[in-house]
Structures are given as C-alpha cells and as structure tokens.
Amino acid sequence: MTEALERGGALVRSRDLRRLPVERRTLKAGVPRDRAAIAAIRIGDLARSCGVTARALRHYEAEGLFHSSRTRQGERLFTPNQCDIAHLVVQLRSLDVAIADIRAFIDDTVPEPVRIMTLRRTLEQQAADLSSRLASLRRFLEGEGGLTRLERPNLTSHPVQDQGFG
C-alpha cells in the first residue's frame, strides 16, 4: 500500500517518507501522517510539567500506570491523555498513595464512583494513621516521665577510649 504525498508538485511513495523532514510529512490535504505526533510530548518536557524526574516517569511506566509510544530512536512520546494520567499519578504519589492503589484508581473497568470512594477511604485511613502517630508523639513529649525537651547528647564530654580493637 503506498500513500501518495505531495512534495513540491511531485508524488512521493510512503517508503520515501522517512527521508522527508518532519514538517513535510503531511498528506495532500495537509493532515499530518501521524496524528498522535502532533500532540506528542517528550518525557523530559512531561517530567518538567509534572515536577518530577524523567526517571520517576519511567518507573511509573514500568509499573504499568501509563504507557508511551516510541520513536524509531526509542524516545518516549506521550499523548495528552497519557500526560493527564501522568499528572494524576504524580499528584497521588505526592499524597503518599501506594502504586497499587493508584493502579486500582485508574482502572477503567471499575466504575468511577467506586474508584473515587476507594481512594477517599485510602486517604482517610492515611489521615487517621498520621493523627494517631502525632498523638503518640505528643504523649511521649509531654507525658509523665517523658521528655519535656529534646536534648542533643554532648558527645565530647565522654571521649571514647581506644579499646584496642582492630
């Protein structure tokens, strides 16, 4: 199957397409050959917009949270939908939501109200755990026999003597 492209009045076959500069890779009507390439975002640009490293995005991709397409050179490209998912993943990770919980939240086979309720329960449980830990810390610092202030031990008042080890 050959696609005819217009190049300065001449027709070009699809096998010759890879030799054309990217801006010339359009069909007769001016429609880009690869519609996804129009809005494709490179991993470095996506990482900057998410506020994370490209390595973090590659990790989330390896975990199956979203997928990218690849150029012939192996460069990752993300569509706007994948970018939205990446932003959501980064936001949820900043809330310390586990990757397994994020995977369940973005699973399209589960109805959205169920996914939202599950995520809400997860975040409420985390908030309860943090409140409990904070209360324990307060009891420890203010309680009977507890520390009223944190002191740093004076390590220079008792120098360690050479015990002959080693």
Disulfide bonds with the S-S distance in Angstrom:
none
